[in-house]
């Protein structure tokens, strides 16, 4: 399964993209991506991070979420980021380039974590979109399940999971699977998430 950000081949999409208030704000603030604002809005509502945490960031490129988390967990915190795309170095962050569905990549990720208990698993993974909703939603749910399986393996008791998924067929079943692993499950649609986008963010807290 390919995990890449939305294709930028459409000139019409590019024009809308660069007129976007969050794209402009990200440029002014020298952030790596507009997704920084999505995570900031969710964190303000759900208080995901604190100093000293260990965090996994899946689908991390170009690093917007990773930088946000780094500032929240401080120098005593630990971040392991993973993406099939390359990502420019961030001081204090372990970045693993590869497909986290690959057992060898997951093994390396676990080796990097060592004995550290993971407090938060983040997934902003997104499939290559086709414009065909049933295909795009199915691919998104696949990536969501991949992230949920990683939670089952490494996330500590009472830990937190934040994942992006697309609304559509299969989401209700996925939400049930998330509920089976966590006591608190909420759906968020931050303002920085484009209104026409199918994406929503599931915040799951207190792993059982």
MIDOGU-654784 format. One record per residue (C-alpha): residue number from 1; residue in one letter; y, z, x. Coordinates in pm, 1 decimal. Layout:
BEGIN
resi->NUM&resn->a&y->Y&z->Z&x->X
...
END
This chain:
BEGIN
resi->1&resn->x&y->0.0&z->0.0&x->0.0
resi->2&resn->x&y->331.7&z->-106.7&x->142.8
resi->3&resn->x&y->604.1&z->156.1&x->142.0
resi->4&resn->x&y->945.7&z->-2.7&x->186.4
resi->5&resn->x&y->1290.7&z->35.3&x->44.0
resi->6&resn->x&y->1416.9&z->-213.3&x->-211.8
resi->7&resn->x&y->1442.9&z->-570.4&x->-85.6
resi->8&resn->x&y->1800.6&z->-678.7&x->-11.0
resi->9&resn->x&y->1745.5&z->-1054.7&x->-40.8
resi->10&resn->x&y->1945.8&z->-1088.2&x->-363.1
resi->11&resn->x&y->2313.7&z->-1157.8&x->-301.1
resi->12&resn->x&y->2396.3&z->-1025.1&x->-647.3
resi->13&resn->x&y->2219.7&z->-699.9&x->-569.8
resi->14&resn->x&y->2401.4&z->-678.0&x->-236.4
resi->15&resn->x&y->2741.0&z->-714.8&x->-404.0
resi->16&resn->x&y->2660.6&z->-434.7&x->-648.7
resi->17&resn->x&y->2516.4&z->-224.7&x->-367.9
resi->18&resn->x&y->2831.0&z->-229.2&x->-155.5
resi->19&resn->x&y->3052.2&z->-155.8&x->-456.8
resi->20&resn->x&y->2841.8&z->150.7&x->-536.9
resi->21&resn->x&y->3042.1&z->475.4&x->-509.0
resi->22&resn->x&y->2755.9&z->653.5&x->-331.3
resi->23&resn->x&y->2712.4&z->373.7&x->-79.4
resi->24&resn->x&y->3084.6&z->397.3&x->-3.9
resi->25&resn->x&y->3067.4&z->775.5&x->20.6
resi->26&resn->x&y->2766.1&z->757.4&x->252.9
resi->27&resn->x&y->2958.6&z->517.0&x->476.4
resi->28&resn->x&y->3267.1&z->742.8&x->482.5
resi->29&resn->x&y->3060.6&z->1048.8&x->567.6
resi->30&resn->x&y->2849.7&z->858.6&x->822.6
resi->31&resn->x&y->2526.9&z->936.3&x->639.7
resi->32&resn->x&y->2214.0&z->729.9&x->689.4
resi->33&resn->x&y->2164.4&z->646.6&x->321.7
resi->34&resn->x&y->2297.1&z->708.4&x->-28.3
resi->35&resn->x&y->1974.3&z->897.0&x->-104.7
resi->36&resn->x&y->2136.8&z->1196.9&x->68.4
resi->37&resn->x&y->2332.0&z->1252.7&x->-253.9
resi->38&resn->x&y->2016.2&z->1249.6&x->-465.3
resi->39&resn->x&y->1855.5&z->1523.2&x->-259.8
resi->40&resn->x&y->2178.6&z->1721.8&x->-249.8
resi->41&resn->x&y->2205.4&z->1714.6&x->-630.2
resi->42&resn->x&y->1842.5&z->1820.9&x->-674.2
resi->43&resn->x&y->1872.8&z->2097.3&x->-417.4
resi->44&resn->x&y->2183.6&z->2233.6&x->-590.3
resi->45&resn->x&y->1981.0&z->2261.8&x->-912.3
resi->46&resn->x&y->1648.3&z->2377.9&x->-771.7
resi->47&resn->x&y->1720.6&z->2552.0&x->-437.9
resi->48&resn->x&y->1443.5&z->2385.7&x->-237.6
resi->49&resn->x&y->1530.9&z->2488.5&x->116.9
resi->50&resn->x&y->1605.1&z->2794.4&x->325.7
resi->51&resn->x&y->1638.4&z->2873.6&x->694.9
resi->52&resn->x&y->1320.9&z->2853.4&x->903.4
resi->53&resn->x&y->1111.6&z->2644.8&x->664.7
resi->54&resn->x&y->854.8&z->2385.1&x->769.2
resi->55&resn->x&y->901.5&z->2057.0&x->579.6
resi->56&resn->x&y->714.4&z->1725.8&x->560.9
resi->57&resn->x&y->928.2&z->1422.5&x->470.8
resi->58&resn->x&y->719.5&z->1123.1&x->357.2
resi->59&resn->x&y->889.0&z->784.1&x->331.7
resi->60&resn->x&y->1162.9&z->923.1&x->553.2
resi->61&resn->x&y->1330.9&z->607.2&x->688.1
resi->62&resn->x&y->1620.2&z->560.5&x->746.4
resi->63&resn->x&y->1651.3&z->939.5&x->765.8
resi->64&resn->x&y->1897.2&z->1042.8&x->493.8
resi->65&resn->x&y->1674.9&z->1317.5&x->354.3
resi->66&resn->x&y->1557.9&z->1423.9&x->698.9
resi->67&resn->x&y->1913.4&z->1489.6&x->818.1
resi->68&resn->x&y->1993.9&z->1676.6&x->498.7
resi->69&resn->x&y->1690.4&z->1902.5&x->537.8
resi->70&resn->x&y->1757.2&z->1960.7&x->907.9
resi->71&resn->x&y->2097.7&z->2104.2&x->823.9
resi->72&resn->x&y->1949.1&z->2330.9&x->556.3
resi->73&resn->x&y->1656.3&z->2479.4&x->747.1
resi->74&resn->x&y->1841.9&z->2532.5&x->1073.5
resi->75&resn->x&y->1721.7&z->2540.0&x->1432.4
resi->76&resn->x&y->1429.3&z->2767.5&x->1351.7
resi->77&resn->x&y->1297.3&z->2523.8&x->1090.9
resi->78&resn->x&y->1052.8&z->2239.9&x->1152.3
resi->79&resn->x&y->1049.0&z->1885.5&x->1010.9
resi->80&resn->x&y->772.0&z->1629.6&x->1042.6
resi->81&resn->x&y->885.0&z->1292.5&x->906.0
resi->82&resn->x&y->662.6&z->990.5&x->841.4
resi->83&resn->x&y->722.9&z->629.6&x->737.7
resi->84&resn->x&y->566.3&z->290.6&x->804.1
resi->85&resn->x&y->916.9&z->171.2&x->890.6
resi->86&resn->x&y->1089.8&z->269.3&x->1212.2
resi->87&resn->x&y->1355.4&z->542.3&x->1207.8
resi->88&resn->x&y->1621.9&z->616.6&x->1465.6
resi->89&resn->x&y->1564.3&z->941.4&x->1651.1
resi->90&resn->x&y->1697.3&z->1267.3&x->1507.3
resi->91&resn->x&y->1713.7&z->1560.2&x->1746.2
resi->92&resn->x&y->1465.7&z->1830.6&x->1657.9
resi->93&resn->x&y->1263.3&z->1609.1&x->1421.9
resi->94&resn->x&y->908.3&z->1489.7&x->1485.8
resi->95&resn->x&y->888.7&z->1135.1&x->1349.6
resi->96&resn->x&y->554.3&z->962.6&x->1302.8
resi->97&resn->x&y->560.3&z->588.9&x->1232.4
resi->98&resn->x&y->258.7&z->485.5&x->1030.4
resi->99&resn->x&y->93.3&z->475.1&x->689.9
resi->100&resn->x&y->15.2&z->829.5&x->577.5
resi->101&resn->x&y->-277.6&z->697.3&x->371.2
resi->102&resn->x&y->-444.4&z->618.9&x->704.7
resi->103&resn->x&y->-673.6&z->912.1&x->797.9
resi->104&resn->x&y->-581.0&z->875.4&x->1165.3
resi->105&resn->x&y->-209.2&z->901.4&x->1088.3
resi->106&resn->x&y->-270.4&z->1203.5&x->866.5
resi->107&resn->x&y->-474.9&z->1364.9&x->1143.2
resi->108&resn->x&y->-184.1&z->1320.7&x->1386.6
resi->109&resn->x&y->55.1&z->1465.1&x->1129.7
resi->110&resn->x&y->-165.1&z->1773.4&x->1092.3
resi->111&resn->x&y->-192.9&z->1807.6&x->1470.4
resi->112&resn->x&y->185.9&z->1806.3&x->1499.0
resi->113&resn->x&y->207.0&z->2077.4&x->1234.8
resi->114&resn->x&y->-36.4&z->2295.2&x->1426.5
resi->115&resn->x&y->-74.6&z->2634.9&x->1259.1
resi->116&resn->x&y->259.8&z->2609.7&x->1080.2
resi->117&resn->x&y->239.0&z->2661.8&x->705.8
resi->118&resn->x&y->421.6&z->2387.9&x->515.0
resi->119&resn->x&y->682.4&z->2523.2&x->273.5
resi->120&resn->x&y->797.6&z->2192.2&x->123.6
resi->121&resn->x&y->650.9&z->1842.6&x->94.9
resi->122&resn->x&y->903.2&z->1569.4&x->14.0
resi->123&resn->x&y->816.4&z->1213.7&x->-83.7
resi->124&resn->x&y->1078.0&z->944.9&x->-130.0
resi->125&resn->x&y->813.0&z->675.9&x->-78.1
resi->126&resn->x&y->870.3&z->360.3&x->-276.2
resi->127&resn->x&y->660.5&z->44.1&x->-311.3
resi->128&resn->x&y->780.2&z->-310.4&x->-262.0
resi->129&resn->x&y->897.6&z->-395.3&x->-613.2
resi->130&resn->x&y->791.6&z->-713.1&x->-793.0
resi->131&resn->x&y->1009.0&z->-685.2&x->-1103.7
resi->132&resn->x&y->689.4&z->-655.5&x->-1309.2
resi->133&resn->x&y->706.1&z->-303.2&x->-1445.0
resi->134&resn->x&y->334.0&z->-240.1&x->-1491.3
resi->135&resn->x&y->269.3&z->-334.7&x->-1127.8
resi->136&resn->x&y->567.8&z->-146.0&x->-986.5
resi->137&resn->x&y->489.7&z->170.9&x->-1183.5
resi->138&resn->x&y->122.7&z->158.1&x->-1083.6
resi->139&resn->x&y->215.6&z->126.2&x->-715.2
resi->140&resn->x&y->464.7&z->409.9&x->-744.4
resi->141&resn->x&y->205.5&z->638.2&x->-905.9
resi->142&resn->x&y->-37.4&z->547.9&x->-627.2
resi->143&resn->x&y->214.6&z->667.7&x->-368.5
resi->144&resn->x&y->282.4&z->976.8&x->-576.8
resi->145&resn->x&y->-88.9&z->1058.9&x->-578.8
resi->146&resn->x&y->-103.6&z->1005.9&x->-204.7
resi->147&resn->x&y->176.3&z->1260.6&x->-158.3
resi->148&resn->x&y->9.9&z->1501.9&x->-403.8
resi->149&resn->x&y->-316.6&z->1482.9&x->-207.3
resi->150&resn->x&y->-125.9&z->1570.6&x->109.2
resi->151&resn->x&y->11.2&z->1874.1&x->-75.9
resi->152&resn->x&y->-344.1&z->1978.3&x->-158.3
resi->153&resn->x&y->-428.0&z->1967.2&x->211.8
resi->154&resn->x&y->-127.0&z->2127.2&x->379.6
resi->155&resn->x&y->113.4&z->2293.7&x->134.2
resi->156&resn->x&y->114.7&z->2672.3&x->136.2
resi->157&resn->x&y->65.0&z->2886.9&x->-172.2
resi->158&resn->x&y->389.7&z->2908.2&x->-371.8
resi->159&resn->x&y->516.5&z->2603.0&x->-179.9
resi->160&resn->x&y->733.4&z->2326.3&x->-326.4
resi->161&resn->x&y->680.2&z->1953.5&x->-383.3
resi->162&resn->x&y->949.3&z->1691.9&x->-453.9
resi->163&resn->x&y->835.7&z->1337.1&x->-526.7
resi->164&resn->x&y->992.1&z->1014.7&x->-651.1
resi->165&resn->x&y->795.9&z->817.6&x->-911.2
resi->166&resn->x&y->871.4&z->535.9&x->-1154.9
resi->167&resn->x&y->869.5&z->595.5&x->-1530.2
resi->168&resn->x&y->603.1&z->406.9&x->-1720.8
resi->169&resn->x&y->231.7&z->396.5&x->-1792.9
resi->170&resn->x&y->48.4&z->653.5&x->-1586.2
resi->171&resn->x&y->336.4&z->897.2&x->-1544.9
resi->172&resn->x&y->210.0&z->1138.7&x->-1811.1
resi->173&resn->x&y->-129.9&z->1157.8&x->-1641.6
resi->174&resn->x&y->38.9&z->1209.5&x->-1306.0
resi->175&resn->x&y->251.7&z->1491.2&x->-1448.3
resi->176&resn->x&y->-63.7&z->1660.4&x->-1574.3
resi->177&resn->x&y->-210.6&z->1641.0&x->-1224.1
resi->178&resn->x&y->105.6&z->1796.3&x->-1080.5
resi->179&resn->x&y->98.5&z->2071.4&x->-1344.7
resi->180&resn->x&y->-259.3&z->2151.7&x->-1244.4
resi->181&resn->x&y->-139.8&z->2239.3&x->-893.2
resi->182&resn->x&y->200.4&z->2401.7&x->-962.4
resi->183&resn->x&y->333.8&z->2666.7&x->-1198.5
resi->184&resn->x&y->680.1&z->2511.2&x->-1244.8
resi->185&resn->x&y->734.5&z->2135.9&x->-1294.7
resi->186&resn->x&y->1067.4&z->1971.5&x->-1377.8
resi->187&resn->x&y->1190.1&z->1611.4&x->-1396.1
resi->188&resn->x&y->1528.3&z->1528.1&x->-1243.8
resi->189&resn->x&y->1744.7&z->1216.1&x->-1261.3
resi->190&resn->x&y->2040.7&z->1281.4&x->-1027.4
resi->191&resn->x&y->2366.8&z->1092.9&x->-1082.6
resi->192&resn->x&y->2315.6&z->899.8&x->-757.7
resi->193&resn->x&y->1998.9&z->748.3&x->-904.1
resi->194&resn->x&y->2107.6&z->419.6&x->-1057.8
resi->195&resn->x&y->2097.1&z->426.6&x->-1436.8
resi->196&resn->x&y->1894.0&z->104.9&x->-1462.2
resi->197&resn->x&y->1632.8&z->231.2&x->-1216.4
resi->198&resn->x&y->1295.6&z->356.2&x->-1340.2
resi->199&resn->x&y->1289.6&z->621.5&x->-1068.8
resi->200&resn->x&y->1281.1&z->989.4&x->-1151.1
resi->201&resn->x&y->1217.4&z->1290.0&x->-928.1
resi->202&resn->x&y->954.8&z->1551.5&x->-1002.2
resi->203&resn->x&y->1030.1&z->1899.7&x->-871.0
resi->204&resn->x&y->716.0&z->2113.3&x->-856.7
resi->205&resn->x&y->740.9&z->2475.3&x->-743.7
resi->206&resn->x&y->506.8&z->2768.6&x->-688.7
resi->207&resn->x&y->185.1&z->2604.3&x->-580.7
resi->208&resn->x&y->-104.9&z->2785.4&x->-745.4
END
